[in-house]
Amino acid sequence: MTSEGAMPRLHGTSDERFGIVTAGASAAERFTAFAAASTPALSRIAYLLCGDEHRAGDLVQLALERTYRAWARVEDGDPFAYARRVLATARIDGWRRTRRDVLSDPADLRPPPVPDGTRTVLDRDRLVRALRQLPEGQRRVVVLRHLLDRSEAQTADELGISVGSVKSSGSRGLARLRELLGADGDHDATPTRKGTVR
């Protein structure tokens, strides 16, 4: 659980830490509580980064495994931020190794019918589909800059490109997203920190 009993948000910051009750609990028990609380948010981030549910699960498992190994160092700081960075770094390493993703046809990813009141889920699905249509470089920049809230300098450092490339790729990526999402709906198509559109 989080400190307020709420689910973790997609964007954790240094002062948005998971409050794990530590009285009488072992390190393994405290990590287990942290993992249970943070897995939904890490899963959303992983899915936005790769657009594949199974690959996202692998990324979350890797992030939690490495966080557990570093638990003694990170527990008193911001373990969610550490896990999120491990996840993003692992995905970037995968991009660098493969250079090109083999993406599923969007028609194969069409969700089953859902009841009314699921606009957020549908918006997130639309955003993921649109992200998958961006060129790889633009998609990386948009996800890191606008969904993971990295600065231009952090994004450039993580991707190994210049800040100027981050700016130009981000601008083109957002313009293309607005074009893709604007053609599929009647509202503004700017990514928000929750992974939806507004």
Backbone as JSON, one array per atom type, in Angstrom:
{
  "sequence": "MTSEGAMPRLHGTSDERFGIVTAGASAAERFTAFAAASTPALSRIAYLLCGDEHRAGDLVQLALERTYRAWARVEDGDPFAYARRVLATARIDGWRRTRRDVLSDPADLRPPPVPDGTRTVLDRDRLVRALRQLPEGQRRVVVLRHLLDRSEAQTADELGISVGSVKSSGSRGLARLRELLGADGDHDATPTRKGTVR",
  "N": [[0.83, -1.2, 0.0], [0.29, 2.29, -0.48], [1.32, 5.34, 1.19], [-1.05, 6.7, 1.66], [-2.91, 4.82, 1.22], [-3.62, 4.65, -1.4], [-3.44, 3.73, -4.9], [-0.22, 3.54, -6.52], [0.99, 6.33, -8.41], [1.57, 6.96, -11.94], [3.72, 8.64, -12.3], [6.27, 8.81, -10.21], [7.91, 10.88, -7.9], [10.76, 12.27, -6.2], [9.69, 12.91, -3.73], [7.43, 11.43, -3.57], [7.11, 8.86, -2.22], [6.78, 5.35, -1.57], [5.08, 4.47, 1.25], [6.0, 2.14, 3.35], [5.06, 0.0, 5.9], [7.2, -0.63, 8.49], [7.54, -1.65, 11.03], [8.6, -4.28, 12.94], [8.91, -5.88, 10.69], [10.75, -7.9, 8.39], [13.52, -7.27, 6.11], [12.98, -8.58, 3.7], [10.2, -8.87, 3.88], [9.43, -6.2, 3.92], [10.27, -5.45, 1.36], [8.6, -7.1, -0.17], [6.1, -5.98, 0.4], [6.48, -3.45, -0.74], [6.87, -4.21, -3.45], [4.36, -5.28, -4.09], [2.8, -2.97, -3.91], [3.9, -1.29, -5.86], [3.95, -2.58, -8.32], [1.62, -2.33, -10.12], [1.89, 0.36, -11.13], [4.48, 0.3, -12.22], [4.04, -1.61, -14.18], [2.3, -0.26, -15.91], [4.02, 1.75, -16.88], [5.97, 0.17, -18.15], [4.43, -1.04, -20.15], [3.72, 1.15, -21.69], [6.21, 1.81, -22.65], [6.95, -0.38, -24.27], [4.7, -1.52, -25.47], [3.79, -4.13, -25.4], [2.3, -6.7, -23.7], [3.43, -9.04, -22.54], [6.2, -8.62, -22.77], [6.35, -6.33, -21.25], [5.73, -7.38, -18.72], [8.03, -8.92, -18.3], [9.94, -6.88, -18.13], [9.12, -5.53, -15.79], [9.49, -7.55, -13.91], [12.28, -7.83, -14.05], [13.04, -5.26, -13.18], [12.08, -5.27, -10.52], [13.55, -7.39, -9.49], [16.21, -6.4, -9.63], [15.93, -4.2, -7.98], [15.41, -5.45, -5.57], [17.89, -6.66, -5.1], [19.37, -4.39, -4.59], [18.2, -3.42, -2.35], [19.01, -2.81, 0.31], [20.45, -0.49, -0.06], [18.64, 1.27, -1.31], [16.21, 1.35, 0.04], [15.74, 3.26, 2.08], [15.7, 5.55, 0.64], [14.32, 6.41, -2.36], [12.75, 3.94, -3.43], [10.91, 3.34, -5.48], [11.49, 5.17, -7.53], [14.02, 4.25, -8.14], [13.46, 1.64, -9.09], [11.9, 2.3, -11.29], [13.74, 3.63, -12.9], [15.54, 1.53, -13.43], [13.84, -0.07, -14.94], [13.28, 1.58, -17.2], [15.88, 1.88, -18.19], [16.53, -0.76, -18.81], [14.75, -1.22, -20.88], [15.66, 0.62, -22.78], [18.19, -0.45, -23.24], [17.37, -2.76, -24.49], [16.28, -1.68, -26.84], [18.63, -0.74, -27.99], [20.02, -3.09, -28.45], [18.38, -4.57, -30.24], [17.66, -2.74, -32.16], [15.48, -2.57, -33.88], [12.04, -2.9, -33.43], [9.77, -5.64, -33.59], [6.64, -5.18, -34.26], [3.27, -5.84, -33.29], [0.39, -6.11, -35.38], [-1.83, -3.4, -35.15], [-4.54, -4.08, -35.31], [-4.64, -6.61, -34.25], [-4.41, -6.12, -31.61], [-6.71, -5.08, -30.66], [-8.89, -4.26, -28.09], [-11.21, -6.28, -26.13], [-14.82, -5.82, -26.09], [-15.86, -3.27, -23.83], [-17.46, -2.22, -20.79], [-19.52, 0.75, -20.29], [-18.06, 3.82, -19.04], [-15.34, 3.5, -19.07], [-13.53, 5.28, -20.13], [-10.94, 6.24, -19.58], [-9.32, 3.96, -19.78], [-9.7, 3.34, -22.48], [-8.69, 5.66, -23.67], [-6.01, 5.44, -22.92], [-5.34, 3.16, -24.32], [-5.65, 4.09, -26.95], [-3.61, 5.96, -26.99], [-1.33, 4.33, -26.68], [-1.46, 2.83, -29.04], [-1.11, 4.88, -30.9], [1.46, 5.76, -30.19], [2.93, 3.54, -30.98], [2.98, 3.88, -33.68], [4.76, 5.87, -34.16], [8.04, 6.79, -35.37], [10.88, 4.95, -34.17], [12.88, 6.48, -32.77], [11.55, 8.91, -32.17], [9.48, 7.92, -30.61], [10.83, 6.94, -28.35], [11.84, 9.34, -27.25], [9.46, 10.81, -26.74], [8.14, 9.15, -24.86], [10.01, 9.06, -22.72], [10.36, 11.82, -22.15], [7.72, 12.94, -21.85], [5.99, 11.1, -20.68], [7.4, 9.79, -18.7], [8.5, 11.96, -17.57], [11.15, 12.92, -17.79], [13.87, 15.24, -17.91], [15.09, 17.33, -20.63], [17.87, 17.12, -20.75], [18.33, 14.77, -19.22], [16.98, 12.91, -20.78], [18.45, 13.04, -23.16], [20.91, 12.1, -22.19], [20.23, 9.46, -21.36], [19.48, 8.28, -23.76], [21.68, 8.65, -25.3], [22.02, 10.76, -27.12], [22.02, 14.11, -28.57], [20.93, 17.12, -26.85], [19.65, 18.83, -28.58], [18.71, 17.01, -30.49], [16.88, 15.67, -28.93], [15.01, 17.71, -28.5], [14.1, 18.26, -31.16], [13.2, 15.73, -32.04], [11.28, 15.21, -30.09], [9.47, 17.33, -30.55], [8.59, 16.76, -33.17], [7.54, 14.23, -32.72], [5.42, 14.73, -30.89], [3.82, 16.37, -32.49], [3.1, 14.55, -34.48], [1.7, 12.68, -32.92], [-0.49, 14.24, -32.1], [-1.67, 14.57, -34.55], [-2.3, 11.9, -35.25], [-3.97, 11.09, -33.11], [-5.82, 13.14, -33.08], [-7.19, 12.68, -35.39], [-8.63, 10.56, -34.68], [-10.4, 11.17, -32.76], [-12.22, 13.69, -30.87], [-10.93, 15.43, -29.2], [-8.21, 17.21, -27.6], [-4.93, 15.98, -28.19], [-2.73, 15.56, -26.44], [-0.11, 13.98, -24.67], [-0.49, 13.02, -21.24], [0.62, 13.0, -17.8], [-0.45, 10.71, -16.8], [-0.51, 8.86, -18.75], [-2.59, 9.05, -20.5], [-4.72, 10.86, -22.8], [-5.33, 14.32, -23.42]],
  "CA": [[0.0, 0.0, 0.0], [0.98, 3.57, -0.4], [1.15, 5.99, 2.48], [-2.43, 7.15, 1.82], [-3.77, 3.72, 0.86], [-4.0, 4.78, -2.8], [-2.53, 3.07, -5.83], [0.87, 4.43, -6.94], [0.79, 7.05, -9.65], [2.53, 6.65, -13.0], [4.92, 9.46, -12.11], [6.78, 8.97, -8.86], [9.0, 11.82, -7.77], [11.56, 11.97, -5.02], [8.92, 13.06, -2.5], [6.24, 10.6, -3.69], [7.65, 7.55, -1.91], [5.84, 4.39, -1.05], [5.23, 4.35, 2.69], [5.87, 0.75, 3.75], [5.12, -0.16, 7.35], [8.42, -1.42, 8.75], [7.61, -2.14, 12.41], [8.62, -5.71, 13.12], [8.99, -6.61, 9.42], [12.1, -8.13, 7.88], [13.8, -6.59, 4.84], [12.26, -9.3, 2.64], [8.78, -8.54, 4.01], [9.24, -4.81, 3.49], [10.37, -5.42, -0.1], [7.39, -7.73, -0.71], [5.03, -4.98, 0.47], [6.8, -2.45, -1.76], [6.64, -4.79, -4.78], [2.91, -5.37, -4.31], [2.25, -1.63, -4.11], [4.47, -0.58, -7.01], [3.84, -3.34, -9.56], [0.67, -1.77, -11.1], [2.44, 1.55, -11.77], [5.6, -0.13, -13.05], [3.48, -2.32, -15.33], [1.79, 0.74, -16.86], [5.18, 2.37, -17.51], [6.59, -0.82, -19.04], [3.57, -1.24, -21.32], [3.84, 2.34, -22.54], [7.53, 1.79, -23.29], [7.15, -1.43, -25.28], [3.46, -1.84, -26.16], [3.57, -5.57, -25.44], [2.0, -7.08, -22.32], [4.37, -10.05, -22.03], [7.51, -7.98, -22.62], [6.22, -5.43, -20.1], [5.85, -8.2, -17.51], [9.45, -9.26, -18.13], [10.66, -5.68, -17.68], [8.77, -5.29, -14.39], [10.16, -8.59, -13.11], [13.7, -7.47, -13.99], [13.17, -4.06, -12.33], [11.9, -5.65, -9.12], [14.69, -8.23, -9.1], [17.39, -5.56, -9.37], [15.63, -3.38, -6.8], [15.59, -6.31, -4.39], [19.33, -6.82, -4.86], [19.89, -3.11, -4.09], [17.24, -2.96, -1.35], [19.68, -2.23, 1.48], [20.87, 0.86, -0.43], [17.58, 2.15, -1.82], [14.98, 1.32, 0.83], [15.53, 4.51, 2.82], [15.6, 6.66, -0.3], [13.11, 6.36, -3.16], [12.87, 2.68, -4.16], [10.1, 3.34, -6.7], [12.26, 5.88, -8.55], [15.11, 3.35, -8.54], [12.89, 0.57, -9.91], [11.45, 2.9, -12.55], [14.92, 3.88, -13.73], [16.01, 0.23, -13.9], [12.92, -0.51, -15.99], [13.51, 2.39, -18.4], [17.22, 1.57, -18.71], [16.48, -2.09, -19.42], [14.05, -1.11, -22.18], [16.56, 1.32, -23.7], [19.21, -1.44, -23.62], [16.74, -3.64, -25.47], [16.22, -0.93, -28.1], [19.97, -0.66, -28.57], [20.41, -4.42, -28.92], [17.6, -5.05, -31.38], [17.58, -1.65, -33.15], [14.16, -2.48, -34.51], [11.02, -3.73, -32.81], [8.78, -6.31, -34.42], [5.4, -4.78, -33.61], [2.06, -6.51, -33.72], [-0.59, -5.3, -36.1], [-2.78, -2.81, -34.19], [-5.83, -4.78, -35.36], [-4.55, -7.77, -33.38], [-4.39, -5.66, -30.22], [-8.0, -4.47, -30.34], [-9.4, -4.83, -26.83], [-12.59, -6.78, -26.17], [-15.8, -4.79, -25.69], [-15.8, -2.9, -22.42], [-18.66, -1.5, -20.37], [-19.42, 2.2, -20.23], [-17.3, 4.32, -17.89], [-13.94, 3.09, -19.16], [-12.89, 6.22, -21.05], [-9.5, 6.32, -19.3], [-8.67, 2.78, -20.36], [-9.74, 3.48, -23.93], [-7.75, 6.71, -24.04], [-4.66, 4.91, -22.8], [-5.14, 2.24, -25.44], [-5.47, 4.92, -28.15], [-2.29, 6.56, -26.92], [-0.33, 3.29, -26.94], [-1.51, 2.53, -30.48], [-0.5, 6.0, -31.62], [2.9, 5.72, -29.91], [3.53, 2.46, -31.77], [3.1, 4.31, -35.07], [5.85, 6.83, -34.29], [9.38, 6.22, -35.57], [11.45, 4.51, -32.9], [13.57, 7.56, -32.06], [10.56, 9.84, -31.65], [8.73, 7.24, -29.55], [11.68, 6.93, -27.15], [11.9, 10.69, -26.67], [8.14, 11.18, -26.22], [7.87, 8.38, -23.65], [10.88, 9.5, -21.62], [10.14, 13.23, -21.81], [6.36, 13.36, -21.52], [5.28, 10.12, -19.87], [8.24, 9.53, -17.53], [8.85, 13.27, -17.02], [12.58, 13.19, -17.78], [14.27, 16.52, -18.5], [15.74, 17.18, -21.93], [19.24, 16.65, -20.52], [18.26, 13.37, -18.78], [16.58, 12.1, -21.94], [19.61, 12.98, -24.06], [21.91, 11.24, -21.57], [19.79, 8.07, -21.36], [19.41, 7.77, -25.13], [22.97, 8.84, -25.96], [21.88, 11.71, -28.23], [22.18, 15.49, -28.13], [19.72, 17.8, -26.37], [18.99, 19.32, -29.78], [17.98, 15.89, -31.09], [15.73, 15.43, -28.06], [14.01, 18.75, -28.78], [13.51, 18.11, -32.48], [12.45, 14.47, -32.08], [10.11, 15.38, -29.24], [8.52, 18.21, -31.22], [7.99, 16.03, -34.29], [6.75, 13.14, -32.17], [4.16, 15.26, -30.35], [3.0, 16.82, -33.62], [2.54, 13.36, -35.12], [0.7, 12.12, -32.01], [-1.71, 15.06, -32.2], [-2.26, 14.27, -35.85], [-2.88, 10.56, -35.19], [-5.06, 11.02, -32.15], [-6.85, 14.1, -33.47], [-7.99, 12.09, -36.46], [-9.4, 9.45, -34.12], [-11.22, 11.67, -31.67], [-12.58, 15.1, -30.99], [-10.33, 16.22, -28.14], [-6.78, 17.45, -27.72], [-4.21, 14.72, -28.15], [-1.44, 15.75, -25.8], [0.09, 13.01, -23.6], [-0.45, 13.54, -19.88], [1.48, 12.19, -16.92], [-1.12, 9.48, -16.46], [-0.5, 7.96, -19.88], [-3.8, 9.2, -21.27], [-4.65, 12.04, -23.63], [-6.25, 15.39, -22.99]],
  "C": [[0.86, 1.24, 0.0], [0.67, 4.2, 0.93], [-0.28, 6.43, 2.71], [-3.42, 6.04, 1.46], [-4.2, 3.76, -0.59], [-3.01, 4.04, -3.67], [-1.43, 4.04, -6.23], [0.56, 5.08, -8.26], [1.86, 6.69, -10.66], [3.82, 7.4, -12.79], [5.27, 9.55, -10.64], [7.87, 10.02, -8.88], [9.69, 11.54, -6.46], [10.77, 12.1, -3.73], [7.6, 12.31, -2.57], [6.67, 9.16, -3.42], [6.57, 6.64, -1.37], [6.1, 4.25, 0.44], [4.97, 2.92, 3.12], [6.0, 0.67, 5.26], [6.26, -1.11, 7.68], [8.47, -2.02, 10.15], [7.53, -3.65, 12.45], [8.75, -6.52, 11.85], [10.45, -6.77, 9.01], [12.28, -7.36, 6.58], [13.04, -7.25, 3.7], [10.78, -8.97, 2.68], [8.51, -7.1, 3.57], [9.33, -4.7, 1.97], [9.12, -6.02, -0.73], [6.22, -6.75, -0.69], [5.24, -3.88, -0.58], [6.47, -2.98, -3.16], [5.15, -4.87, -5.08], [2.3, -4.0, -4.6], [2.69, -1.0, -5.41], [4.27, -1.3, -8.34], [2.82, -2.76, -10.55], [1.24, -0.56, -11.85], [3.61, 1.19, -12.68], [5.11, -0.85, -14.31], [2.95, -1.34, -16.37], [2.95, 1.41, -17.6], [5.79, 1.43, -18.53], [5.75, -1.0, -20.3], [3.65, -0.04, -22.26], [5.18, 2.35, -23.28], [7.62, 0.77, -24.42], [5.88, -1.84, -26.01], [3.16, -3.33, -26.24], [3.42, -6.06, -24.0], [3.02, -8.06, -21.75], [5.76, -9.46, -21.82], [7.48, -7.02, -21.44], [6.36, -6.19, -18.8], [7.29, -8.59, -17.24], [10.25, -8.07, -17.61], [10.38, -5.39, -16.21], [9.47, -6.3, -13.49], [11.65, -8.26, -12.96], [13.92, -6.27, -13.07], [13.04, -4.42, -10.86], [13.05, -6.52, -8.62], [15.91, -7.38, -8.77], [17.16, -4.64, -8.19], [15.81, -4.18, -5.54], [17.07, -6.47, -4.06], [19.93, -5.56, -4.24], [19.08, -2.59, -2.9], [17.91, -2.28, -0.15], [20.11, -0.79, 1.2], [19.7, 1.79, -0.7], [16.35, 2.24, -0.93], [14.7, 2.65, 1.53], [15.47, 5.73, 1.91], [14.26, 6.62, -1.03], [13.15, 5.09, -4.01], [12.05, 2.64, -5.44], [10.85, 4.05, -7.84], [13.4, 5.0, -9.05], [14.58, 2.26, -9.48], [12.46, 1.11, -11.27], [12.63, 3.17, -13.48], [15.51, 2.58, -14.26], [15.15, -0.24, -15.07], [13.19, 0.25, -17.29], [14.86, 2.06, -19.03], [17.23, 0.21, -19.4], [15.79, -2.03, -20.77], [14.95, -0.41, -23.21], [17.66, 0.37, -24.15], [18.65, -2.4, -24.66], [16.62, -2.97, -26.82], [17.59, -0.95, -28.78], [20.42, -2.01, -29.12], [19.69, -4.8, -30.21], [17.52, -4.03, -32.51], [16.19, -1.5, -33.76], [13.2, -3.43, -33.79], [10.18, -4.42, -33.87], [7.44, -6.09, -33.73], [4.23, -5.57, -34.16], [1.19, -5.54, -34.51], [-1.56, -4.72, -35.09], [-4.13, -3.51, -34.18], [-5.82, -6.0, -34.44], [-4.6, -7.4, -31.9], [-5.71, -5.04, -29.79], [-8.56, -5.08, -29.08], [-10.81, -5.37, -26.99], [-13.55, -5.66, -25.79], [-15.74, -4.53, -24.2], [-17.07, -2.16, -22.04], [-18.43, -0.01, -20.37], [-18.62, 2.62, -18.99], [-15.84, 3.93, -17.93], [-13.16, 4.02, -20.1], [-11.37, 6.29, -20.83], [-8.75, 5.15, -19.91], [-8.62, 2.9, -21.88], [-8.76, 4.55, -24.41], [-6.31, 6.21, -23.97], [-4.35, 3.97, -23.96], [-4.9, 3.02, -26.74], [-4.07, 5.52, -28.16], [-1.2, 5.54, -27.23], [-0.29, 2.95, -28.42], [-0.84, 3.63, -31.29], [1.01, 6.02, -31.42], [3.59, 4.67, -30.77], [3.7, 2.84, -33.24], [4.2, 5.35, -35.26], [7.15, 6.11, -34.66], [10.03, 5.95, -34.21], [12.1, 5.64, -32.1], [12.6, 8.54, -31.45], [9.8, 9.21, -30.49], [9.55, 7.23, -28.25], [11.65, 8.28, -26.46], [10.56, 11.07, -26.05], [7.85, 10.44, -24.92], [8.71, 8.88, -22.49], [10.57, 10.93, -21.19], [8.76, 13.49, -21.23], [5.56, 12.35, -20.72], [6.07, 9.74, -18.62], [8.82, 10.81, -16.94], [10.35, 13.48, -16.87], [12.83, 14.59, -18.36], [14.89, 16.27, -19.86], [17.15, 16.62, -21.76], [19.25, 15.18, -20.1], [17.92, 12.45, -19.96], [17.75, 11.94, -22.9], [20.66, 12.02, -23.5], [21.5, 9.77, -21.65], [19.77, 7.47, -22.76], [20.74, 7.92, -25.88], [22.89, 9.73, -27.18], [22.02, 13.12, -27.68], [20.85, 16.06, -27.64], [18.94, 18.35, -27.57], [18.17, 18.24, -30.47], [16.74, 15.55, -30.25], [14.63, 16.43, -28.37], [13.32, 18.52, -30.11], [12.69, 16.83, -32.58], [11.17, 14.57, -31.24], [9.04, 16.23, -29.91], [7.82, 17.49, -32.36], [7.09, 14.9, -33.79], [5.41, 13.61, -31.63], [3.23, 15.73, -31.47], [2.34, 15.63, -34.3], [1.48, 12.71, -34.24], [-0.61, 12.91, -32.09], [-2.44, 14.76, -33.5], [-2.97, 12.91, -35.81], [-4.1, 10.51, -34.29], [-6.19, 12.0, -32.48], [-7.75, 13.55, -34.55], [-8.89, 10.99, -35.93], [-10.3, 9.89, -32.97], [-11.43, 13.15, -31.79], [-12.01, 15.93, -29.86], [-8.84, 16.31, -28.35], [-6.01, 16.16, -27.48], [-2.82, 14.89, -27.57], [-1.26, 14.71, -24.7], [0.1, 13.69, -22.25], [0.4, 12.61, -19.05], [0.81, 10.89, -16.51], [-1.12, 8.5, -17.62], [-1.77, 8.0, -20.68], [-3.64, 10.41, -22.18], [-5.61, 13.07, -23.09], [-6.37, 16.39, -24.13]]
}
